[in-house]
């Protein structure tokens, strides 16, 4: 009897020791993997780590929609309701975490209000309203500009300007593109041979473009929405305007990593 009791005690101690080695955690595929908050209306991948030797994982996610990627990863769609508590629990079988359930509560955090870019009459500076505790990052042609982190930014050239605002909870929102046209743009000499006609073009007629090098074409409306995009063109091309509204458009031409822009009017 004493021998059996010793065996039971040994097994219990061994089991407790094994469980004590469990250091599994649930982390997010974000810039702050251990955060207990998540920005509303985002999709985040969560991973169970550190469950050495585990043979199975049983995930339970409440408060949000989710989908399985693998045994150790799930995608979670963060809802829009700020303050919602999402619970992620993973019951582990096998290995050092056998019998353990690892849990994590996630609080839905607010996104900042979408910023609006303003330009005063005759001004060469773009601004967005100041928000207490927020940080800013400006983009030109969808590339972040180093050091452009205030709520204002000088116009530099024809192209697309946007600003990202991030609140003190780490959530960020982007403005719509602000499209700027200039009539005095210095461009790469290679575009001297680029031709386009007619301009203005009547709705329903074709806009003809010609260029000897391989090039990409994108047509963007005044709100910054891309309405036509064609890749790897060469020579003469006909761009249909049947589905386009009358207005001013920006024709973006890219060739060998260089850009040029043209203003197109559709009547």
HUQUIDA-V772195 format. One record per backbone hydrogen bond with DSSP energy under -0.5 kcal/mol. NH is the residue of the N-H (numbers start at 1). CO is the residue of the C=O. E is the energy in kcal/mol with one decimal. If there is no record, write none. Layout:
# HUQUIDA-V772195
nh->(NH & NH)
co->(CO & CO)
e->(E & E)
This chain:
# HUQUIDA-V772195
nh->(5 & 6 & 7 & 8 & 9 & 10 & 11 & 12 & 13 & 14 & 15 & 16 & 17 & 18 & 19 & 20 & 21 & 21 & 22 & 23 & 23 & 25 & 27 & 27 & 28 & 29 & 30 & 35 & 38 & 40 & 41 & 41 & 42 & 44 & 44 & 46 & 46 & 47 & 48 & 49 & 49 & 52 & 54 & 55 & 56 & 58 & 59 & 60 & 62 & 65 & 67 & 69 & 69 & 70 & 73 & 74 & 75 & 76 & 77 & 78 & 78 & 82 & 83 & 84 & 86 & 86 & 87 & 87 & 88 & 88 & 89 & 89 & 90 & 91 & 92 & 92 & 93 & 96 & 97 & 98 & 99 & 100 & 102 & 103 & 104 & 106 & 107 & 108 & 109 & 118 & 123 & 126 & 127 & 128 & 134 & 135 & 136 & 137 & 138 & 139 & 140 & 141 & 143 & 145 & 146 & 148 & 149 & 153 & 155 & 159 & 161 & 162 & 164 & 165 & 166 & 167 & 170 & 173 & 175 & 178 & 179 & 180 & 187 & 191 & 192 & 193 & 194 & 195 & 197 & 200 & 201 & 205 & 207 & 208 & 208 & 209 & 210 & 211 & 215 & 216 & 217 & 218 & 219 & 220 & 220 & 221 & 222 & 224 & 227 & 227 & 228 & 230 & 233 & 235 & 237 & 239 & 239 & 240 & 241 & 244 & 247 & 249 & 250 & 251 & 251 & 252 & 252 & 253 & 253 & 254 & 255 & 258 & 260 & 262 & 264 & 264 & 266 & 267 & 267)
co->(1 & 2 & 3 & 4 & 5 & 6 & 7 & 8 & 9 & 10 & 11 & 12 & 13 & 14 & 15 & 16 & 17 & 18 & 19 & 21 & 50 & 49 & 25 & 47 & 33 & 45 & 28 & 32 & 107 & 109 & 78 & 79 & 39 & 42 & 76 & 44 & 74 & 27 & 72 & 25 & 47 & 50 & 51 & 93 & 93 & 91 & 57 & 89 & 87 & 77 & 75 & 70 & 73 & 73 & 70 & 46 & 67 & 44 & 65 & 42 & 76 & 80 & 108 & 81 & 84 & 106 & 62 & 85 & 86 & 104 & 60 & 87 & 102 & 58 & 90 & 100 & 56 & 52 & 94 & 95 & 92 & 97 & 90 & 101 & 88 & 86 & 36 & 84 & 38 & 127 & 120 & 153 & 118 & 151 & 131 & 166 & 149 & 164 & 148 & 162 & 143 & 160 & 140 & 138 & 144 & 145 & 147 & 126 & 124 & 180 & 178 & 139 & 137 & 173 & 135 & 171 & 167 & 165 & 163 & 161 & 177 & 159 & 185 & 188 & 189 & 190 & 191 & 210 & 208 & 265 & 265 & 202 & 239 & 197 & 206 & 237 & 195 & 235 & 233 & 254 & 230 & 252 & 228 & 218 & 250 & 225 & 248 & 221 & 219 & 225 & 219 & 217 & 215 & 211 & 209 & 207 & 237 & 238 & 205 & 241 & 266 & 264 & 220 & 249 & 262 & 218 & 250 & 251 & 260 & 216 & 258 & 255 & 253 & 251 & 249 & 262 & 247 & 201 & 265)
e->(-2.4 & -2.2 & -2.0 & -2.3 & -2.6 & -2.6 & -2.6 & -2.5 & -2.6 & -2.6 & -2.5 & -2.6 & -2.6 & -2.2 & -2.3 & -2.1 & -0.8 & -0.8 & -1.7 & -0.5 & -0.7 & -1.9 & -0.6 & -2.5 & -2.3 & -2.3 & -1.9 & -1.9 & -2.0 & -2.3 & -1.0 & -0.7 & -0.7 & -0.5 & -2.6 & -0.5 & -3.0 & -2.6 & -2.2 & -3.1 & -0.6 & -1.5 & -1.9 & -3.2 & -1.6 & -2.6 & -0.6 & -2.7 & -2.2 & -0.7 & -2.1 & -0.5 & -2.3 & -2.0 & -0.9 & -2.2 & -3.0 & -3.1 & -2.5 & -3.1 & -0.8 & -0.8 & -2.6 & -1.6 & -0.6 & -3.5 & -2.0 & -0.5 & -0.5 & -2.8 & -2.6 & -0.5 & -2.6 & -2.5 & -0.5 & -3.1 & -2.3 & -2.0 & -0.6 & -1.6 & -2.4 & -2.9 & -2.7 & -0.5 & -2.1 & -3.2 & -2.4 & -2.4 & -3.3 & -3.3 & -2.2 & -3.4 & -2.4 & -2.2 & -2.1 & -2.3 & -0.8 & -1.8 & -2.1 & -3.1 & -2.5 & -3.4 & -1.2 & -2.5 & -0.6 & -1.9 & -1.7 & -2.6 & -3.2 & -1.8 & -2.5 & -1.9 & -3.1 & -2.6 & -2.5 & -2.6 & -2.1 & -2.1 & -2.3 & -3.5 & -0.6 & -2.7 & -0.7 & -2.1 & -2.1 & -0.8 & -1.7 & -2.6 & -2.1 & -0.6 & -2.6 & -2.5 & -2.8 & -3.0 & -0.6 & -2.4 & -2.7 & -0.6 & -2.3 & -2.6 & -2.8 & -2.2 & -2.7 & -0.5 & -2.6 & -2.7 & -0.6 & -2.1 & -3.0 & -0.5 & -1.2 & -2.8 & -3.4 & -2.5 & -2.8 & -2.9 & -0.5 & -0.6 & -0.5 & -1.9 & -2.1 & -3.2 & -3.1 & -0.6 & -3.5 & -3.4 & -0.7 & -0.5 & -2.8 & -2.1 & -2.5 & -1.8 & -2.0 & -2.0 & -2.8 & -0.5 & -2.8 & -2.2 & -0.5)
